[in-house]
Amino acid sequence: MVLVLLEDIDPASLDDAGFTPQLGYFIGNDVSARTVAILGEGQPNRSAYWGASKSFRGFMPVADHAWVPDEPKPNAIPCVVIETTVNGQLRQSESTEDLIYTPVRMLRFIHAQYPESPLGKGTMIFTGTPGGVAMTTPRWLARLSSLIGLSRFRKLNAKLHGDTTRFLKPGDRVVARGQDLGKISILIAGPTEAALR
């Protein structure tokens, strides 16, 4: 689920307990190149790698309409089930009821991370990714690789030589939907096709 700011937000208002941001809600597909993100592990600018992994052309498609509540309430979000399928097979299914952070807490975090960036009207905030991503590492294995001192490049190499059958590949059709919040359908293109678009 994606939030969109419908008005400029004064950062000082984020400390007001009764602050109610004016928000719209819609579906976005948070496509990531996890191989880029993993290179940021252990780096002081880890979030820069994370951001880069989501910044390739065509990686943040969004629905063409948003739902706006008639009467906004503090920290309220629509309760919907968000699903993602790959070639018709269910890959992710999660309710927004399971979101950990409220919209105001997300805005506070964003402002703390990027104090020079305005929280302006039209800003879109992707709220997170449901379970089911292709590139995962069990916590025990991540700890073990850190204990034995594997570099980020060796970690990436080990991951890419493991089971990659769930990775997206050219020709895959990915559909993300969220009940009344819309849906997005994308076709994964190969490097040559992407360069021609």
C-alpha positions as protocol buffer text, in pm:
chain_id: "A"
residue {
  index: 1
  type: MET
  ca { x: 0 y: 0 z: 0 }
}
residue {
  index: 2
  type: VAL
  ca { x: 117 y: 349 z: -82 }
}
residue {
  index: 3
  type: LEU
  ca { x: 26 y: 668 z: 100 }
}
residue {
  index: 4
  type: VAL
  ca { x: 17 y: 999 z: -88 }
}
residue {
  index: 5
  type: LEU
  ca { x: 27 y: 1333 z: 93 }
}
residue {
  index: 6
  type: LEU
  ca { x: -268 y: 1547 z: -12 }
}
residue {
  index: 7
  type: GLU
  ca { x: -122 y: 1862 z: 144 }
}
residue {
  index: 8
  type: ASP
  ca { x: 214 y: 2000 z: 253 }
}
residue {
  index: 9
  type: ILE
  ca { x: 306 y: 1893 z: 607 }
}
residue {
  index: 10
  type: ASP
  ca { x: 481 y: 2119 z: 853 }
}
residue {
  index: 11
  type: PRO
  ca { x: 730 y: 1891 z: 1034 }
}
residue {
  index: 12
  type: ALA
  ca { x: 649 y: 2065 z: 1365 }
}
residue {
  index: 13
  type: SER
  ca { x: 294 y: 1924 z: 1343 }
}
residue {
  index: 14
  type: LEU
  ca { x: 431 y: 1567 z: 1360 }
}
residue {
  index: 15
  type: ASP
  ca { x: 483 y: 1610 z: 1737 }
}
residue {
  index: 16
  type: ASP
  ca { x: 116 y: 1702 z: 1793 }
}
residue {
  index: 17
  type: ALA
  ca { x: -66 y: 1396 z: 1936 }
}
residue {
  index: 18
  type: GLY
  ca { x: -386 y: 1487 z: 1749 }
}
residue {
  index: 19
  type: PHE
  ca { x: -225 y: 1554 z: 1413 }
}
residue {
  index: 20
  type: THR
  ca { x: -421 y: 1399 z: 1126 }
}
residue {
  index: 21
  type: PRO
  ca { x: -244 y: 1403 z: 790 }
}
residue {
  index: 22
  type: GLN
  ca { x: -460 y: 1430 z: 480 }
}
residue {
  index: 23
  type: LEU
  ca { x: -377 y: 1111 z: 290 }
}
residue {
  index: 24
  type: GLY
  ca { x: -482 y: 912 z: -12 }
}
residue {
  index: 25
  type: TYR
  ca { x: -420 y: 538 z: -40 }
}
residue {
  index: 26
  type: PHE
  ca { x: -343 y: 320 z: -342 }
}
residue {
  index: 27
  type: ILE
  ca { x: -147 y: 16 z: -457 }
}
residue {
  index: 28
  type: GLY
  ca { x: 213 y: 29 z: -571 }
}
residue {
  index: 29
  type: ASN
  ca { x: 451 y: -249 z: -667 }
}
residue {
  index: 30
  type: ASP
  ca { x: 773 y: -209 z: -470 }
}
residue {
  index: 31
  type: VAL
  ca { x: 1003 y: -388 z: -717 }
}
residue {
  index: 32
  type: SER
  ca { x: 1359 y: -424 z: -585 }
}
residue {
  index: 33
  type: ALA
  ca { x: 1692 y: -547 z: -721 }
}
residue {
  index: 34
  type: ARG
  ca { x: 1785 y: -733 z: -403 }
}
residue {
  index: 35
  type: THR
  ca { x: 2130 y: -804 z: -543 }
}
residue {
  index: 36
  type: VAL
  ca { x: 2200 y: -429 z: -521 }
}
residue {
  index: 37
  type: ALA
  ca { x: 2048 y: -399 z: -173 }
}
residue {
  index: 38
  type: ILE
  ca { x: 2262 y: -683 z: -34 }
}
residue {
  index: 39
  type: LEU
  ca { x: 2577 y: -494 z: -134 }
}
residue {
  index: 40
  type: GLY
  ca { x: 2489 y: -231 z: 125 }
}
residue {
  index: 41
  type: GLU
  ca { x: 2509 y: -478 z: 414 }
}
residue {
  index: 42
  type: GLY
  ca { x: 2758 y: -356 z: 672 }
}
residue {
  index: 43
  type: GLN
  ca { x: 2810 y: -26 z: 491 }
}
residue {
  index: 44
  type: PRO
  ca { x: 2761 y: 309 z: 668 }
}
residue {
  index: 45
  type: ASN
  ca { x: 2533 y: 421 z: 384 }
}
residue {
  index: 46
  type: ARG
  ca { x: 2326 y: 101 z: 371 }
}
residue {
  index: 47
  type: SER
  ca { x: 2003 y: 292 z: 300 }
}
residue {
  index: 48
  type: ALA
  ca { x: 2164 y: 443 z: -13 }
}
residue {
  index: 49
  type: TYR
  ca { x: 2207 y: 90 z: -154 }
}
residue {
  index: 50
  type: TRP
  ca { x: 1852 y: 5 z: -51 }
}
residue {
  index: 51
  type: GLY
  ca { x: 1724 y: 315 z: -229 }
}
residue {
  index: 52
  type: ALA
  ca { x: 1930 y: 240 z: -539 }
}
residue {
  index: 53
  type: SER
  ca { x: 1787 y: -114 z: -551 }
}
residue {
  index: 54
  type: LYS
  ca { x: 1440 y: 36 z: -599 }
}
residue {
  index: 55
  type: SER
  ca { x: 1536 y: 315 z: -838 }
}
residue {
  index: 56
  type: PHE
  ca { x: 1573 y: 148 z: -1175 }
}
residue {
  index: 57
  type: ARG
  ca { x: 1345 y: 249 z: -1460 }
}
residue {
  index: 58
  type: GLY
  ca { x: 998 y: 95 z: -1419 }
}
residue {
  index: 59
  type: PHE
  ca { x: 1061 y: -27 z: -1063 }
}
residue {
  index: 60
  type: MET
  ca { x: 787 y: 170 z: -880 }
}
residue {
  index: 61
  type: PRO
  ca { x: 466 y: 129 z: -1080 }
}
residue {
  index: 62
  type: VAL
  ca { x: 154 y: 258 z: -905 }
}
residue {
  index: 63
  type: ALA
  ca { x: -221 y: 225 z: -956 }
}
residue {
  index: 64
  type: ASP
  ca { x: -396 y: 494 z: -1157 }
}
residue {
  index: 65
  type: HIS
  ca { x: -637 y: 597 z: -880 }
}
residue {
  index: 66
  type: ALA
  ca { x: -638 y: 649 z: -504 }
}
residue {
  index: 67
  type: TRP
  ca { x: -895 y: 617 z: -227 }
}
residue {
  index: 68
  type: VAL
  ca { x: -938 y: 923 z: -8 }
}
residue {
  index: 69
  type: PRO
  ca { x: -1140 y: 889 z: 316 }
}
residue {
  index: 70
  type: ASP
  ca { x: -1431 y: 1132 z: 365 }
}
residue {
  index: 71
  type: GLU
  ca { x: -1325 y: 1200 z: 723 }
}
residue {
  index: 72
  type: PRO
  ca { x: -958 y: 1135 z: 798 }
}
residue {
  index: 73
  type: LYS
  ca { x: -880 y: 1002 z: 1145 }
}
residue {
  index: 74
  type: PRO
  ca { x: -546 y: 1009 z: 1326 }
}
residue {
  index: 75
  type: ASN
  ca { x: -336 y: 705 z: 1240 }
}
residue {
  index: 76
  type: ALA
  ca { x: -619 y: 531 z: 1054 }
}
residue {
  index: 77
  type: ILE
  ca { x: -546 y: 318 z: 748 }
}
residue {
  index: 78
  type: PRO
  ca { x: -780 y: 118 z: 524 }
}
residue {
  index: 79
  type: CYS
  ca { x: -787 y: -248 z: 620 }
}
residue {
  index: 80
  type: VAL
  ca { x: -736 y: -440 z: 296 }
}
residue {
  index: 81
  type: VAL
  ca { x: -567 y: -759 z: 187 }
}
residue {
  index: 82
  type: ILE
  ca { x: -284 y: -699 z: -58 }
}
residue {
  index: 83
  type: GLU
  ca { x: -188 y: -983 z: -290 }
}
residue {
  index: 84
  type: THR
  ca { x: 85 y: -1031 z: -547 }
}
residue {
  index: 85
  type: THR
  ca { x: 86 y: -1305 z: -807 }
}
residue {
  index: 86
  type: VAL
  ca { x: 363 y: -1409 z: -1044 }
}
residue {
  index: 87
  type: ASN
  ca { x: 235 y: -1581 z: -1358 }
}
residue {
  index: 88
  type: GLY
  ca { x: -95 y: -1642 z: -1179 }
}
residue {
  index: 89
  type: GLN
  ca { x: 62 y: -1805 z: -870 }
}
residue {
  index: 90
  type: LEU
  ca { x: 8 y: -1634 z: -536 }
}
residue {
  index: 91
  type: ARG
  ca { x: 342 y: -1506 z: -404 }
}
residue {
  index: 92
  type: GLN
  ca { x: 233 y: -1256 z: -134 }
}
residue {
  index: 93
  type: SER
  ca { x: -86 y: -1207 z: 67 }
}
residue {
  index: 94
  type: GLU
  ca { x: -100 y: -979 z: 369 }
}
residue {
  index: 95
  type: SER
  ca { x: -350 y: -754 z: 541 }
}
residue {
  index: 96
  type: THR
  ca { x: -268 y: -389 z: 605 }
}
residue {
  index: 97
  type: GLU
  ca { x: -398 y: -467 z: 953 }
}
residue {
  index: 98
  type: ASP
  ca { x: -49 y: -612 z: 1013 }
}
residue {
  index: 99
  type: LEU
  ca { x: 131 y: -282 z: 944 }
}
residue {
  index: 100
  type: ILE
  ca { x: 365 y: -210 z: 1233 }
}
residue {
  index: 101
  type: TYR
  ca { x: 388 y: 168 z: 1198 }
}
residue {
  index: 102
  type: THR
  ca { x: 113 y: 426 z: 1176 }
}
residue {
  index: 103
  type: PRO
  ca { x: 121 y: 691 z: 901 }
}
residue {
  index: 104
  type: VAL
  ca { x: 238 y: 958 z: 1148 }
}
residue {
  index: 105
  type: ARG
  ca { x: 522 y: 736 z: 1275 }
}
residue {
  index: 106
  type: MET
  ca { x: 628 y: 674 z: 915 }
}
residue {
  index: 107
  type: LEU
  ca { x: 627 y: 1049 z: 848 }
}
residue {
  index: 108
  type: ARG
  ca { x: 834 y: 1114 z: 1162 }
}
residue {
  index: 109
  type: PHE
  ca { x: 1088 y: 851 z: 1057 }
}
residue {
  index: 110
  type: ILE
  ca { x: 1113 y: 990 z: 703 }
}
residue {
  index: 111
  type: HIS
  ca { x: 1159 y: 1344 z: 834 }
}
residue {
  index: 112
  type: ALA
  ca { x: 1429 y: 1228 z: 1080 }
}
residue {
  index: 113
  type: GLN
  ca { x: 1617 y: 1045 z: 800 }
}
residue {
  index: 114
  type: TYR
  ca { x: 1580 y: 1324 z: 545 }
}
residue {
  index: 115
  type: PRO
  ca { x: 1529 y: 1650 z: 740 }
}
residue {
  index: 116
  type: GLU
  ca { x: 1616 y: 1866 z: 438 }
}
residue {
  index: 117
  type: SER
  ca { x: 1348 y: 1704 z: 217 }
}
residue {
  index: 118
  type: PRO
  ca { x: 1005 y: 1862 z: 244 }
}
residue {
  index: 119
  type: LEU
  ca { x: 700 y: 1651 z: 320 }
}
residue {
  index: 120
  type: GLY
  ca { x: 517 y: 1807 z: 27 }
}
residue {
  index: 121
  type: LYS
  ca { x: 183 y: 1750 z: -136 }
}
residue {
  index: 122
  type: GLY
  ca { x: 210 y: 1458 z: -380 }
}
residue {
  index: 123
  type: THR
  ca { x: 486 y: 1277 z: -187 }
}
residue {
  index: 124
  type: MET
  ca { x: 430 y: 901 z: -210 }
}
residue {
  index: 125
  type: ILE
  ca { x: 527 y: 667 z: 76 }
}
residue {
  index: 126
  type: PHE
  ca { x: 548 y: 294 z: 17 }
}
residue {
  index: 127
  type: THR
  ca { x: 453 y: 129 z: 347 }
}
residue {
  index: 128
  type: GLY
  ca { x: 646 y: -197 z: 316 }
}
residue {
  index: 129
  type: THR
  ca { x: 659 y: -536 z: 152 }
}
residue {
  index: 130
  type: PRO
  ca { x: 451 y: -836 z: 258 }
}
residue {
  index: 131
  type: GLY
  ca { x: 630 y: -1167 z: 314 }
}
residue {
  index: 132
  type: GLY
  ca { x: 705 y: -1377 z: 7 }
}
residue {
  index: 133
  type: VAL
  ca { x: 1001 y: -1204 z: -156 }
}
residue {
  index: 134
  type: ALA
  ca { x: 1231 y: -1432 z: -353 }
}
residue {
  index: 135
  type: MET
  ca { x: 1560 y: -1335 z: -192 }
}
residue {
  index: 136
  type: THR
  ca { x: 1553 y: -1417 z: 177 }
}
residue {
  index: 137
  type: THR
  ca { x: 1816 y: -1534 z: 420 }
}
residue {
  index: 138
  type: PRO
  ca { x: 1732 y: -1711 z: 746 }
}
residue {
  index: 139
  type: ARG
  ca { x: 1839 y: -1502 z: 1046 }
}
residue {
  index: 140
  type: TRP
  ca { x: 2071 y: -1776 z: 1174 }
}
residue {
  index: 141
  type: LEU
  ca { x: 2253 y: -1790 z: 841 }
}
residue {
  index: 142
  type: ALA
  ca { x: 2295 y: -1412 z: 829 }
}
residue {
  index: 143
  type: ARG
  ca { x: 2442 y: -1419 z: 1180 }
}
residue {
  index: 144
  type: LEU
  ca { x: 2674 y: -1708 z: 1093 }
}
residue {
  index: 145
  type: SER
  ca { x: 2805 y: -1533 z: 780 }
}
residue {
  index: 146
  type: SER
  ca { x: 2877 y: -1222 z: 988 }
}
residue {
  index: 147
  type: LEU
  ca { x: 3052 y: -1427 z: 1258 }
}
residue {
  index: 148
  type: ILE
  ca { x: 3285 y: -1593 z: 1008 }
}
residue {
  index: 149
  type: GLY
  ca { x: 3348 y: -1260 z: 837 }
}
residue {
  index: 150
  type: LEU
  ca { x: 3200 y: -1311 z: 491 }
}
residue {
  index: 151
  type: SER
  ca { x: 3225 y: -991 z: 289 }
}
residue {
  index: 152
  type: ARG
  ca { x: 2913 y: -848 z: 125 }
}
residue {
  index: 153
  type: PHE
  ca { x: 3045 y: -965 z: -213 }
}
residue {
  index: 154
  type: ARG
  ca { x: 3091 y: -1322 z: -90 }
}
residue {
  index: 155
  type: LYS
  ca { x: 2742 y: -1314 z: 62 }
}
residue {
  index: 156
  type: LEU
  ca { x: 2597 y: -1201 z: -271 }
}
residue {
  index: 157
  type: ASN
  ca { x: 2796 y: -1464 z: -459 }
}
residue {
  index: 158
  type: ALA
  ca { x: 2673 y: -1737 z: -223 }
}
residue {
  index: 159
  type: LYS
  ca { x: 2314 y: -1621 z: -264 }
}
residue {
  index: 160
  type: LEU
  ca { x: 2333 y: -1613 z: -643 }
}
residue {
  index: 161
  type: HIS
  ca { x: 2476 y: -1966 z: -651 }
}
residue {
  index: 162
  type: GLY
  ca { x: 2189 y: -2094 z: -436 }
}
residue {
  index: 163
  type: ASP
  ca { x: 1825 y: -2150 z: -529 }
}
residue {
  index: 164
  type: THR
  ca { x: 1719 y: -1865 z: -759 }
}
residue {
  index: 165
  type: THR
  ca { x: 1410 y: -2034 z: -905 }
}
residue {
  index: 166
  type: ARG
  ca { x: 1179 y: -1778 z: -740 }
}
residue {
  index: 167
  type: PHE
  ca { x: 1365 y: -1478 z: -883 }
}
residue {
  index: 168
  type: LEU
  ca { x: 1170 y: -1278 z: -1142 }
}
residue {
  index: 169
  type: LYS
  ca { x: 1284 y: -1333 z: -1499 }
}
residue {
  index: 170
  type: PRO
  ca { x: 1200 y: -1186 z: -1840 }
}
residue {
  index: 171
  type: GLY
  ca { x: 848 y: -1279 z: -1947 }
}
residue {
  index: 172
  type: ASP
  ca { x: 708 y: -1307 z: -1593 }
}
residue {
  index: 173
  type: ARG
  ca { x: 376 y: -1128 z: -1533 }
}
residue {
  index: 174
  type: VAL
  ca { x: 349 y: -970 z: -1187 }
}
residue {
  index: 175
  type: VAL
  ca { x: 12 y: -848 z: -1061 }
}
residue {
  index: 176
  type: ALA
  ca { x: -32 y: -659 z: -733 }
}
residue {
  index: 177
  type: ARG
  ca { x: -384 y: -586 z: -609 }
}
residue {
  index: 178
  type: GLY
  ca { x: -546 y: -446 z: -300 }
}
residue {
  index: 179
  type: GLN
  ca { x: -922 y: -488 z: -307 }
}
residue {
  index: 180
  type: ASP
  ca { x: -1070 y: -141 z: -373 }
}
residue {
  index: 181
  type: LEU
  ca { x: -728 y: 27 z: -389 }
}
residue {
  index: 182
  type: GLY
  ca { x: -665 y: -93 z: -742 }
}
residue {
  index: 183
  type: LYS
  ca { x: -421 y: -323 z: -913 }
}
residue {
  index: 184
  type: ILE
  ca { x: -107 y: -309 z: -1122 }
}
residue {
  index: 185
  type: SER
  ca { x: 10 y: -557 z: -1380 }
}
residue {
  index: 186
  type: ILE
  ca { x: 367 y: -550 z: -1509 }
}
residue {
  index: 187
  type: LEU
  ca { x: 563 y: -769 z: -1749 }
}
residue {
  index: 188
  type: ILE
  ca { x: 928 y: -826 z: -1659 }
}
residue {
  index: 189
  type: ALA
  ca { x: 1142 y: -725 z: -1957 }
}
residue {
  index: 190
  type: GLY
  ca { x: 1492 y: -844 z: -2040 }
}
residue {
  index: 191
  type: PRO
  ca { x: 1790 y: -604 z: -2056 }
}
residue {
  index: 192
  type: THR
  ca { x: 1757 y: -549 z: -2432 }
}
residue {
  index: 193
  type: GLU
  ca { x: 1382 y: -490 z: -2415 }
}
residue {
  index: 194
  type: ALA
  ca { x: 1421 y: -247 z: -2124 }
}
residue {
  index: 195
  type: ALA
  ca { x: 1683 y: -48 z: -2318 }
}
residue {
  index: 196
  type: LEU
  ca { x: 1443 y: -9 z: -2611 }
}
residue {
  index: 197
  type: ARG
  ca { x: 1159 y: 136 z: -2401 }
}
